[in-house]
């Protein structure tokens, strides 16, 4: 029978040294956690306060009210529903395309033996070293020629696949036994059926991890929507918040309510898939 940790020499849980270290460790972790959540708590309390100002920092509102959220719906120049729909379409489509294309490419690079596979994989990885600012202008000019500015396809197409996602899923597929695919082919499955019926269900943790990262990145993406969508009706929420900040800069409650609406879906998505996320971080380890 395995011995518990406290039976080993030098590991005495009853000693004063152990408890003092434990108390200090928990105090540091708790302090760090509180410090990290402090800005979010201030955002929440400011959004729920009646008349917050820039000079008053309120961590416990004297009067809890939803008037700031109601104002967002009532202002005619704030197209909250349209901006929210734009952001959902943008983030959802980018996530769906990334999960589809990255998983197909990752599977092909991991399980299908073809000439130049390793060189192609290195080519994908080399693109991760190119700064986004280098390709920003060429991509924009291409979309201008296609007349895709201020369109959903212009927002989505340049972000429909990601080299990091291909790398992540390739590593995960590579860690799965090849015998599973060989057995499925003996049973009559073609390559696509083997991918869809055998390997894809086993890749749920890695897919969830990639999905969360992609959705969060797209939902909070500010630079690309700002460049490609320069009409009010095509704004996403981060761009819309930036666009109206000057007009409503003094209304801190209104601004913080808008910030909560932006961050809310991301928190919900993470909490809903956190188990898969944790498993994906451990199972999709960086094996060669």
C-alpha positions as CSV (number, residue, x, y, z in Angstrom):
1,X,0.0,0.0,0.0
2,X,1.3,3.4,-0.9
3,X,2.4,5.6,2.0
4,X,0.7,8.9,2.5
5,X,2.7,12.1,2.3
6,X,2.9,12.8,6.0
7,X,4.7,9.5,6.6
8,X,7.8,10.6,4.8
9,X,10.7,12.0,6.9
10,X,10.8,15.8,7.1
11,X,7.1,16.2,6.3
12,X,5.4,16.9,9.6
13,X,2.0,18.5,9.3
14,X,1.8,19.0,13.1
15,X,4.8,21.2,13.2
16,X,4.7,24.9,13.7
17,X,6.9,25.4,10.6
18,X,4.4,23.6,8.3
19,X,1.4,25.6,9.5
20,X,3.3,28.9,9.4
21,X,4.3,28.3,5.8
22,X,0.7,27.2,4.9
23,X,-0.8,30.3,6.4
24,X,1.7,32.6,4.6
25,X,1.0,30.7,1.3
26,X,-2.8,31.0,1.6
27,X,-2.5,34.6,2.6
28,X,-0.4,35.4,-0.5
29,X,-2.7,33.5,-2.8
30,X,-5.8,35.1,-1.3
31,X,-4.3,38.5,-1.6
32,X,-3.4,38.0,-5.2
33,X,-6.8,36.6,-6.0
34,X,-8.5,39.6,-4.4
35,X,-6.2,42.0,-6.1
36,X,-7.0,40.5,-9.5
37,X,-10.7,40.5,-9.0
38,X,-10.8,44.1,-7.6
39,X,-11.1,45.8,-11.0
40,X,-14.0,43.5,-12.0
41,X,-15.7,44.2,-8.7
42,X,-15.3,47.9,-9.2
43,X,-16.8,47.6,-12.7
44,X,-19.8,45.7,-11.3
45,X,-20.5,48.1,-8.4
46,X,-20.1,51.1,-10.7
47,X,-22.5,49.7,-13.2
48,X,-25.0,49.0,-10.4
49,X,-24.6,52.4,-8.8
50,X,-27.1,55.3,-9.3
51,X,-24.8,58.2,-10.1
52,X,-21.1,57.2,-10.0
53,X,-18.4,59.7,-10.9
54,X,-14.8,59.5,-12.0
55,X,-13.6,60.9,-8.7
56,X,-15.5,58.5,-6.5
57,X,-14.4,54.9,-6.1
58,X,-17.4,52.9,-4.8
59,X,-16.8,49.2,-3.9
60,X,-20.2,48.9,-2.2
61,X,-23.0,51.0,-3.9
62,X,-25.3,52.9,-1.6
63,X,-28.2,52.1,-3.9
64,X,-28.2,49.1,-6.3
65,X,-30.0,49.9,-9.5
66,X,-30.2,48.7,-13.1
67,X,-30.8,52.1,-14.6
68,X,-27.4,52.1,-16.4
69,X,-28.3,48.9,-18.2
70,X,-31.8,50.3,-19.1
71,X,-30.2,53.5,-20.5
72,X,-28.2,51.4,-22.9
73,X,-31.4,50.1,-24.4
74,X,-33.1,53.5,-24.4
75,X,-30.5,55.6,-26.2
76,X,-31.3,55.8,-29.9
77,X,-27.7,56.3,-30.9
78,X,-26.6,53.1,-29.0
79,X,-27.5,50.2,-31.3
80,X,-26.8,47.7,-28.5
81,X,-28.9,44.8,-30.1
82,X,-27.2,45.2,-33.5
83,X,-23.7,45.4,-32.0
84,X,-24.4,42.4,-29.8
85,X,-25.6,40.4,-32.8
86,X,-22.6,41.5,-34.9
87,X,-20.3,40.3,-32.1
88,X,-22.1,37.0,-31.7
89,X,-21.9,36.3,-35.5
90,X,-18.3,37.4,-35.6
91,X,-17.1,35.4,-32.6
92,X,-19.3,32.4,-33.3
93,X,-18.4,32.1,-36.9
94,X,-14.6,32.5,-36.3
95,X,-14.8,29.9,-33.5
96,X,-16.8,27.4,-35.7
97,X,-14.5,27.9,-38.7
98,X,-11.3,27.5,-36.6
99,X,-12.6,24.3,-34.9
100,X,-13.5,22.9,-38.4
101,X,-10.4,23.8,-40.4
102,X,-7.8,23.5,-37.6
103,X,-9.1,20.0,-36.6
104,X,-9.0,18.8,-40.2
105,X,-5.5,20.2,-40.7
106,X,-4.3,19.0,-37.4
107,X,-5.6,15.5,-38.1
108,X,-4.0,15.4,-41.6
109,X,-0.6,16.5,-40.2
110,X,-0.8,14.0,-37.4
111,X,-2.3,10.8,-38.9
112,X,-2.1,11.0,-42.7
113,X,1.3,10.1,-44.1
114,X,2.0,12.2,-47.3
115,X,5.0,13.6,-49.0
116,X,6.2,16.9,-47.4
117,X,4.0,16.6,-44.3
118,X,6.7,17.7,-41.8
119,X,7.9,20.5,-44.1
120,X,4.3,21.7,-44.4
121,X,3.9,21.6,-40.6
122,X,7.1,23.7,-40.2
123,X,5.7,26.1,-42.7
124,X,2.5,26.5,-40.6
125,X,4.6,27.0,-37.5
126,X,6.8,29.6,-39.1
127,X,3.8,31.8,-39.7
128,X,3.4,32.1,-35.9
129,X,6.6,34.1,-35.8
130,X,5.4,36.7,-38.2
131,X,3.9,39.8,-36.4
132,X,0.3,40.5,-37.2
133,X,1.1,44.1,-38.1
134,X,3.2,42.8,-41.0
135,X,0.2,41.1,-42.7
136,X,-2.4,43.6,-41.6
137,X,-2.1,46.1,-44.5
138,X,-1.8,43.4,-47.3
139,X,-4.9,41.6,-45.9
140,X,-6.8,44.8,-45.7
141,X,-5.9,45.7,-49.3
142,X,-7.1,42.3,-50.5
143,X,-10.4,42.8,-48.8
144,X,-10.8,46.2,-50.3
145,X,-10.3,44.8,-53.8
146,X,-12.9,42.1,-53.0
147,X,-15.3,44.8,-51.7
148,X,-15.5,43.0,-48.4
149,X,-15.1,46.0,-46.1
150,X,-18.1,46.5,-43.7
151,X,-19.2,43.0,-44.3
152,X,-19.4,39.8,-42.2
153,X,-17.2,37.9,-44.6
154,X,-14.6,40.6,-44.3
155,X,-14.6,40.3,-40.6
156,X,-14.5,36.5,-40.5
157,X,-12.5,35.3,-43.4
158,X,-9.0,36.4,-42.3
159,X,-9.5,34.8,-38.9
160,X,-11.1,31.5,-40.1
161,X,-8.0,29.4,-39.3
162,X,-5.2,29.7,-36.9
163,X,-1.7,28.2,-36.9
164,X,-1.7,27.8,-33.2
165,X,-5.0,25.9,-33.3
166,X,-3.5,23.6,-36.0
167,X,-0.5,23.0,-33.8
168,X,-2.5,22.3,-30.7
169,X,-4.8,19.8,-32.4
170,X,-2.0,18.2,-34.3
171,X,-0.2,17.5,-31.0
172,X,-3.4,16.1,-29.5
173,X,-4.2,13.8,-32.5
174,X,-0.5,12.7,-32.5
175,X,-0.9,11.5,-28.9
176,X,-3.8,9.3,-29.8
177,X,-3.1,5.6,-30.8
178,X,-2.8,5.1,-34.6
179,X,-4.2,1.6,-34.1
180,X,-7.7,3.1,-33.7
181,X,-7.6,4.5,-37.2
182,X,-6.2,1.3,-38.6
183,X,-9.0,-0.7,-37.0
184,X,-11.6,1.6,-38.3
185,X,-10.3,1.3,-41.9
186,X,-10.4,-2.5,-41.6
187,X,-14.1,-2.1,-40.7
188,X,-14.6,-0.2,-43.9
189,X,-14.3,3.5,-42.8
190,X,-12.7,5.9,-45.1
191,X,-10.3,8.7,-43.9
192,X,-13.1,11.2,-43.3
193,X,-15.2,8.7,-41.4
194,X,-12.2,7.7,-39.3
195,X,-11.6,11.3,-38.4
196,X,-15.2,12.1,-37.7
197,X,-16.3,8.9,-35.8
198,X,-13.1,7.8,-34.1
199,X,-10.6,10.6,-33.5
200,X,-12.8,13.7,-33.2
201,X,-14.8,12.5,-30.2
202,X,-11.5,11.8,-28.4
203,X,-10.4,15.3,-29.1
204,X,-13.2,17.1,-27.2
205,X,-10.9,18.4,-24.5
206,X,-8.5,20.0,-27.0
207,X,-11.4,21.3,-29.1
208,X,-12.9,22.9,-26.0
209,X,-9.6,24.5,-25.1
210,X,-9.2,25.9,-28.7
211,X,-12.8,26.9,-28.8
212,X,-12.6,28.9,-25.5
213,X,-9.3,30.6,-26.6
214,X,-10.7,31.4,-30.1
215,X,-14.1,32.7,-28.8
216,X,-12.5,34.9,-26.2
217,X,-10.0,36.3,-28.7
218,X,-12.7,37.0,-31.3
219,X,-15.2,38.4,-28.8
220,X,-12.6,40.8,-27.4
221,X,-10.9,41.5,-30.7
222,X,-10.7,45.3,-31.1
223,X,-8.1,45.9,-33.8
224,X,-9.4,44.0,-36.8
225,X,-13.1,45.0,-36.5
226,X,-12.0,48.6,-36.0
227,X,-10.1,48.5,-39.3
228,X,-12.6,46.5,-41.4
229,X,-15.9,47.8,-40.0
230,X,-16.1,51.6,-40.2
231,X,-19.8,51.9,-40.3
232,X,-21.9,52.2,-37.1
233,X,-24.2,49.3,-38.1
234,X,-21.2,46.9,-38.4
235,X,-19.5,47.7,-35.1
236,X,-18.8,44.9,-32.7
237,X,-19.1,45.6,-29.0
238,X,-15.5,46.5,-28.2
239,X,-15.4,48.9,-31.2
240,X,-18.7,50.4,-30.2
241,X,-17.6,51.0,-26.7
242,X,-14.6,52.8,-28.0
243,X,-16.7,54.8,-30.5
244,X,-19.1,56.2,-27.9
245,X,-16.7,56.7,-25.1
246,X,-16.2,60.4,-25.8
247,X,-19.9,61.1,-25.9
248,X,-20.6,59.3,-22.7
249,X,-17.2,59.6,-21.0
250,X,-18.6,61.3,-17.9
251,X,-21.3,58.6,-17.4
252,X,-19.2,56.0,-15.7
253,X,-22.1,53.8,-14.8
254,X,-23.2,53.6,-18.5
255,X,-19.6,52.8,-19.6
256,X,-19.2,50.1,-17.0
257,X,-22.6,48.5,-17.8
258,X,-21.5,48.3,-21.4
259,X,-18.2,46.7,-20.3
260,X,-20.1,44.1,-18.3
261,X,-22.2,43.2,-21.3
262,X,-19.0,42.7,-23.3
263,X,-17.3,40.5,-20.8
264,X,-20.4,38.5,-19.7
265,X,-20.7,36.0,-22.6
266,X,-16.9,35.2,-22.3
267,X,-17.3,34.4,-18.6
268,X,-20.3,32.2,-19.3
269,X,-18.5,30.4,-22.1
270,X,-15.5,29.7,-19.8
271,X,-17.6,28.5,-16.9
272,X,-19.6,26.3,-19.1
273,X,-16.6,24.6,-20.6
274,X,-14.1,24.9,-17.8
275,X,-13.9,21.1,-17.2
276,X,-13.0,20.5,-20.8
277,X,-10.6,23.4,-20.7
278,X,-8.7,22.0,-17.8
279,X,-8.6,18.6,-19.3
280,X,-7.5,20.0,-22.6
281,X,-4.6,21.9,-21.1
282,X,-3.3,18.7,-19.6
283,X,-4.1,16.2,-22.4
284,X,-3.0,18.2,-25.4
285,X,0.6,18.4,-24.1
286,X,3.3,19.5,-26.4
287,X,4.6,16.1,-27.6
288,X,6.6,15.9,-30.7
